[in-house]
Amino acid sequence: MLNPLSTMLVYTFVFAVVFGATAPVGDPSGLQLYGLYLLCGILPWGFFLLVTNLGMGSLIGNAGLVRKVAFARESLVFAQSIFGLVQFSIEMGLLTVALILFGSPLWPWIPVAMLLMVVLAVYATGFALAFSAGAVYFRDLRYLWTIVSQVLFFGTPIVYSPDKLQGKLPQPIEALWEWNPMAVFITEFRTMLYSGAQPHWGRIAYLVAVSLVSFVLGYAIFIRLSRRVAEEL
């Protein structure tokens, strides 16, 4: 929890204090606390990065085991995803307590938020599966992903609210920006937890579908590339 808290403090100082950014007022919670609004975005994003980064190194980091023992190698990726989900659950639990203390009426939506956490885990695991096998053949994939993830971070409404860019981008780009899965995940977490409002069920269905596609494609890439993993390692 120290890492997201430190990140939250840094971004709160830079964007809220230096640049004067403000959080939207939660409806019906009435909250307007930039730090809590920021954490509702930083925690899901941090979990996504954690799973993808740990998954990317899961085969390379266990090269000796992969070369010597025949087993389901995808289990190494799944183990990292489960580890990340446990940590994410603890962080979100603490955030939920803080939001309740500040008056967010989020109680009815906690089960839906927990389901969405699992959906996010499935989405991230799809990337982790593809990256884990891809990193064996392309060792610079980790550095490339670092650059791409930094771009995606600022292209996702984490440190700012979605309304800040509405109407300021060409229509096709705005549509891609709005339906970026991580943007939708973060928006829905904020809707349920920060605002204490009913989620948008159509968006939840969209996230479930996208996550299943991510997992199936990631697993297919993993199976295809993992045939010669032991030799490449």
Secondary structure as a PSIPRED ss2 file (coil, helix, strand):
# PSIPRED VFORMAT (PSIPRED V4.0)

   1 M C   1.000  0.000  0.000
   2 L H   0.000  1.000  0.000
   3 N H   0.000  1.000  0.000
   4 P H   0.000  1.000  0.000
   5 L H   0.000  1.000  0.000
   6 S H   0.000  1.000  0.000
   7 T H   0.000  1.000  0.000
   8 M H   0.000  1.000  0.000
   9 L H   0.000  1.000  0.000
  10 V H   0.000  1.000  0.000
  11 Y H   0.000  1.000  0.000
  12 T H   0.000  1.000  0.000
  13 F H   0.000  1.000  0.000
  14 V H   0.000  1.000  0.000
  15 F H   0.000  1.000  0.000
  16 A H   0.000  1.000  0.000
  17 V H   0.000  1.000  0.000
  18 V H   0.000  1.000  0.000
  19 F C   1.000  0.000  0.000
  20 G C   1.000  0.000  0.000
  21 A C   1.000  0.000  0.000
  22 T C   1.000  0.000  0.000
  23 A C   1.000  0.000  0.000
  24 P C   1.000  0.000  0.000
  25 V C   1.000  0.000  0.000
  26 G C   1.000  0.000  0.000
  27 D C   1.000  0.000  0.000
  28 P C   1.000  0.000  0.000
  29 S C   1.000  0.000  0.000
  30 G C   1.000  0.000  0.000
  31 L C   1.000  0.000  0.000
  32 Q C   1.000  0.000  0.000
  33 L C   1.000  0.000  0.000
  34 Y H   0.000  1.000  0.000
  35 G H   0.000  1.000  0.000
  36 L H   0.000  1.000  0.000
  37 Y H   0.000  1.000  0.000
  38 L H   0.000  1.000  0.000
  39 L H   0.000  1.000  0.000
  40 C H   0.000  1.000  0.000
  41 G H   0.000  1.000  0.000
  42 I H   0.000  1.000  0.000
  43 L H   0.000  1.000  0.000
  44 P H   0.000  1.000  0.000
  45 W H   0.000  1.000  0.000
  46 G H   0.000  1.000  0.000
  47 F H   0.000  1.000  0.000
  48 F H   0.000  1.000  0.000
  49 L H   0.000  1.000  0.000
  50 L H   0.000  1.000  0.000
  51 V H   0.000  1.000  0.000
  52 T H   0.000  1.000  0.000
  53 N H   0.000  1.000  0.000
  54 L H   0.000  1.000  0.000
  55 G H   0.000  1.000  0.000
  56 M H   0.000  1.000  0.000
  57 G C   1.000  0.000  0.000
  58 S H   0.000  1.000  0.000
  59 L H   0.000  1.000  0.000
  60 I H   0.000  1.000  0.000
  61 G H   0.000  1.000  0.000
  62 N C   1.000  0.000  0.000
  63 A H   0.000  1.000  0.000
  64 G H   0.000  1.000  0.000
  65 L H   0.000  1.000  0.000
  66 V H   0.000  1.000  0.000
  67 R H   0.000  1.000  0.000
  68 K H   0.000  1.000  0.000
  69 V C   1.000  0.000  0.000
  70 A C   1.000  0.000  0.000
  71 F C   1.000  0.000  0.000
  72 A C   1.000  0.000  0.000
  73 R C   1.000  0.000  0.000
  74 E H   0.000  1.000  0.000
  75 S H   0.000  1.000  0.000
  76 L H   0.000  1.000  0.000
  77 V H   0.000  1.000  0.000
  78 F H   0.000  1.000  0.000
  79 A H   0.000  1.000  0.000
  80 Q H   0.000  1.000  0.000
  81 S H   0.000  1.000  0.000
  82 I H   0.000  1.000  0.000
  83 F H   0.000  1.000  0.000
  84 G H   0.000  1.000  0.000
  85 L H   0.000  1.000  0.000
  86 V H   0.000  1.000  0.000
  87 Q H   0.000  1.000  0.000
  88 F H   0.000  1.000  0.000
  89 S H   0.000  1.000  0.000
  90 I H   0.000  1.000  0.000
  91 E H   0.000  1.000  0.000
  92 M H   0.000  1.000  0.000
  93 G H   0.000  1.000  0.000
  94 L H   0.000  1.000  0.000
  95 L H   0.000  1.000  0.000
  96 T H   0.000  1.000  0.000
  97 V H   0.000  1.000  0.000
  98 A H   0.000  1.000  0.000
  99 L H   0.000  1.000  0.000
 100 I H   0.000  1.000  0.000
 101 L H   0.000  1.000  0.000
 102 F C   1.000  0.000  0.000
 103 G C   1.000  0.000  0.000
 104 S C   1.000  0.000  0.000
 105 P C   1.000  0.000  0.000
 106 L C   1.000  0.000  0.000
 107 W H   0.000  1.000  0.000
 108 P H   0.000  1.000  0.000
 109 W H   0.000  1.000  0.000
 110 I H   0.000  1.000  0.000
 111 P H   0.000  1.000  0.000
 112 V H   0.000  1.000  0.000
 113 A H   0.000  1.000  0.000
 114 M H   0.000  1.000  0.000
 115 L H   0.000  1.000  0.000
 116 L H   0.000  1.000  0.000
 117 M H   0.000  1.000  0.000
 118 V H   0.000  1.000  0.000
 119 V H   0.000  1.000  0.000
 120 L H   0.000  1.000  0.000
 121 A H   0.000  1.000  0.000
 122 V H   0.000  1.000  0.000
 123 Y H   0.000  1.000  0.000
 124 A H   0.000  1.000  0.000
 125 T H   0.000  1.000  0.000
 126 G H   0.000  1.000  0.000
 127 F H   0.000  1.000  0.000
 128 A H   0.000  1.000  0.000
 129 L H   0.000  1.000  0.000
 130 A H   0.000  1.000  0.000
 131 F H   0.000  1.000  0.000
 132 S H   0.000  1.000  0.000
 133 A H   0.000  1.000  0.000
 134 G H   0.000  1.000  0.000
 135 A H   0.000  1.000  0.000
 136 V H   0.000  1.000  0.000
 137 Y H   0.000  1.000  0.000
 138 F C   1.000  0.000  0.000
 139 R C   1.000  0.000  0.000
 140 D C   1.000  0.000  0.000
 141 L H   0.000  1.000  0.000
 142 R H   0.000  1.000  0.000
 143 Y H   0.000  1.000  0.000
 144 L H   0.000  1.000  0.000
 145 W H   0.000  1.000  0.000
 146 T H   0.000  1.000  0.000
 147 I H   0.000  1.000  0.000
 148 V H   0.000  1.000  0.000
 149 S H   0.000  1.000  0.000
 150 Q H   0.000  1.000  0.000
 151 V H   0.000  1.000  0.000
 152 L H   0.000  1.000  0.000
 153 F H   0.000  1.000  0.000
 154 F H   0.000  1.000  0.000
 155 G C   1.000  0.000  0.000
 156 T C   1.000  0.000  0.000
 157 P C   1.000  0.000  0.000
 158 I C   1.000  0.000  0.000
 159 V C   1.000  0.000  0.000
 160 Y C   1.000  0.000  0.000
 161 S C   1.000  0.000  0.000
 162 P H   0.000  1.000  0.000
 163 D H   0.000  1.000  0.000
 164 K H   0.000  1.000  0.000
 165 L C   1.000  0.000  0.000
 166 Q C   1.000  0.000  0.000
 167 G C   1.000  0.000  0.000
 168 K C   1.000  0.000  0.000
 169 L C   1.000  0.000  0.000
 170 P C   1.000  0.000  0.000
 171 Q H   0.000  1.000  0.000
 172 P H   0.000  1.000  0.000
 173 I H   0.000  1.000  0.000
 174 E H   0.000  1.000  0.000
 175 A H   0.000  1.000  0.000
 176 L H   0.000  1.000  0.000
 177 W H   0.000  1.000  0.000
 178 E H   0.000  1.000  0.000
 179 W C   1.000  0.000  0.000
 180 N C   1.000  0.000  0.000
 181 P H   0.000  1.000  0.000
 182 M H   0.000  1.000  0.000
 183 A H   0.000  1.000  0.000
 184 V H   0.000  1.000  0.000
 185 F H   0.000  1.000  0.000
 186 I H   0.000  1.000  0.000
 187 T H   0.000  1.000  0.000
 188 E H   0.000  1.000  0.000
 189 F H   0.000  1.000  0.000
 190 R H   0.000  1.000  0.000
 191 T H   0.000  1.000  0.000
 192 M H   0.000  1.000  0.000
 193 L H   0.000  1.000  0.000
 194 Y H   0.000  1.000  0.000
 195 S C   1.000  0.000  0.000
 196 G C   1.000  0.000  0.000
 197 A C   1.000  0.000  0.000
 198 Q C   1.000  0.000  0.000
 199 P C   1.000  0.000  0.000
 200 H C   1.000  0.000  0.000
 201 W H   0.000  1.000  0.000
 202 G H   0.000  1.000  0.000
 203 R H   0.000  1.000  0.000
 204 I H   0.000  1.000  0.000
 205 A H   0.000  1.000  0.000
 206 Y H   0.000  1.000  0.000
 207 L H   0.000  1.000  0.000
 208 V H   0.000  1.000  0.000
 209 A H   0.000  1.000  0.000
 210 V H   0.000  1.000  0.000
 211 S H   0.000  1.000  0.000
 212 L H   0.000  1.000  0.000
 213 V H   0.000  1.000  0.000
 214 S H   0.000  1.000  0.000
 215 F H   0.000  1.000  0.000
 216 V H   0.000  1.000  0.000
 217 L H   0.000  1.000  0.000
 218 G H   0.000  1.000  0.000
 219 Y H   0.000  1.000  0.000
 220 A H   0.000  1.000  0.000
 221 I H   0.000  1.000  0.000
 222 F H   0.000  1.000  0.000
 223 I H   0.000  1.000  0.000
 224 R H   0.000  1.000  0.000
 225 L H   0.000  1.000  0.000
 226 S H   0.000  1.000  0.000
 227 R H   0.000  1.000  0.000
 228 R H   0.000  1.000  0.000
 229 V H   0.000  1.000  0.000
 230 A H   0.000  1.000  0.000
 231 E H   0.000  1.000  0.000
 232 E H   0.000  1.000  0.000
 233 L C   1.000  0.000  0.000
